[in-house]
Amino acid sequence: MIGVTSNRNTMAENKVKSGKEILDDFFKEISSIENVDKTIANSLAELYTNGKLTDKNVANELQKIRTENGNKN
């Protein structure tokens, strides 16, 4: 019986996260990743949280950030 109890604890500790859980965790922590621009990280996290993380919206956000920083490219 002891072995079965240990097995259950091990299985609970090794729970596999869903893709959504992994993404949720990533976007919660993105701004704290070393060498990641905070403005870009926050913009991406906001798009993700609002369900608007698409290639078009990311491109628009990056262009907006470039314009705000004085880089017209």
HULINBEL-V235448 format. One record per residue. NEAR is the number of other C-alpha atoms within 10 Angstrom. D_CENTER is the distance of its C-alpha to the mean C-alpha in Angstrom with 1 decimal. Layout:
BEGIN
near->NEAR d_center->D_CENTER
near->NEAR d_center->D_CENTER
END
This chain:
BEGIN
near->6 d_center->40.8
near->6 d_center->39.1
near->7 d_center->37.4
near->9 d_center->36.0
near->9 d_center->34.6
near->11 d_center->32.9
near->12 d_center->31.5
near->11 d_center->29.9
near->10 d_center->28.3
near->11 d_center->27.0
near->10 d_center->25.6
near->10 d_center->23.8
near->9 d_center->22.3
near->9 d_center->21.1
near->8 d_center->19.5
near->10 d_center->17.3
near->9 d_center->13.9
near->9 d_center->13.3
near->9 d_center->10.9
near->9 d_center->9.6
near->10 d_center->9.5
near->12 d_center->7.6
near->14 d_center->4.8
near->14 d_center->5.5
near->11 d_center->5.7
near->13 d_center->2.9
near->18 d_center->2.1
near->16 d_center->5.6
near->13 d_center->6.4
near->17 d_center->5.6
near->19 d_center->9.0
near->12 d_center->10.7
near->11 d_center->10.4
near->8 d_center->14.0
near->7 d_center->15.2
near->11 d_center->12.3
near->12 d_center->13.8
near->14 d_center->12.9
near->12 d_center->14.1
near->16 d_center->12.0
near->18 d_center->8.7
near->16 d_center->9.9
near->17 d_center->11.1
near->22 d_center->8.0
near->22 d_center->6.3
near->15 d_center->9.8
near->17 d_center->10.3
near->17 d_center->7.6
near->13 d_center->9.1
near->9 d_center->12.5
near->9 d_center->12.2
near->14 d_center->13.1
near->15 d_center->10.7
near->12 d_center->13.7
near->9 d_center->15.3
near->10 d_center->17.9
near->13 d_center->15.8
near->17 d_center->13.7
near->11 d_center->17.1
near->12 d_center->18.6
near->16 d_center->16.2
near->16 d_center->16.7
near->15 d_center->20.4
near->14 d_center->20.5
near->16 d_center->19.0
near->13 d_center->21.6
near->12 d_center->24.3
near->10 d_center->23.7
near->9 d_center->23.8
near->9 d_center->27.1
near->10 d_center->26.1
near->10 d_center->27.4
near->6 d_center->26.2
END
